[in-house]
């Protein structure tokens, strides 16, 4: 019994000297698998005793009810009693592999998309509205063949396997250098990305460690983007 109590205490308390214990993080399948997960080694390198429970789903979990400790969401949270911080902006764009374009040709206008298979999320599935609006616009151009997947990770895998042209978030180029942007003038409205956690967890050192890690990764990303823009 004492061991169970000690374990429970260790999970919920924050040491003044160390960051350890369980942290439940929720975000979308696409952002979590494509942006966040590849960067987690940097967090574990600094805090090896953390236990991250990464919950990837499109459903918005209730932070005040403690369904999760911290969330990264593709819109500003509306719930009360949340601390929130805007992290960055994302655009949905069109991508394909060079192999696919070599074989099928690159579209030069939206009307040319009728000659290609469109890979995207279904407009009725849970996703950011900006992405759904871009897909709806594309569908007005007589698209004959489609593949819909309920998350961007699946869209990416289909595009990588030369099935067509996919609608994907722009951060995809950071994890897949095999993709080529198609119709560079076409993109969705900006999608804001927010980090949020309950006010009651403000003193949490685990929350602070995760927040600072995400902010550091975004700073590194922005520096890299500026360097690429100059070169």
Buried (B, 14 or more C-beta within 10 A) or exposed (E): EEEEEEEEEEEEEBEEEEBBBEBBBBBBBBBBBBBBBEBBEEBEEEBEEBEBEBBBEBEBBEBEEEBBBBBBBBEEBEBEEBBBEEBBEBBBBBBBBEEBBEEBEBBEEBEBBBBBBBBBBEBEBBBBEBBBBBBEEBBEBEBEEBBBBBBBBBBBEBBBEBBBBBBBBBBBBBBBEEBBBBBEEBBBEEBBBBBBBBEEBEEBBBBBBBBEBBEBBBEEBEEEEEEEEEE
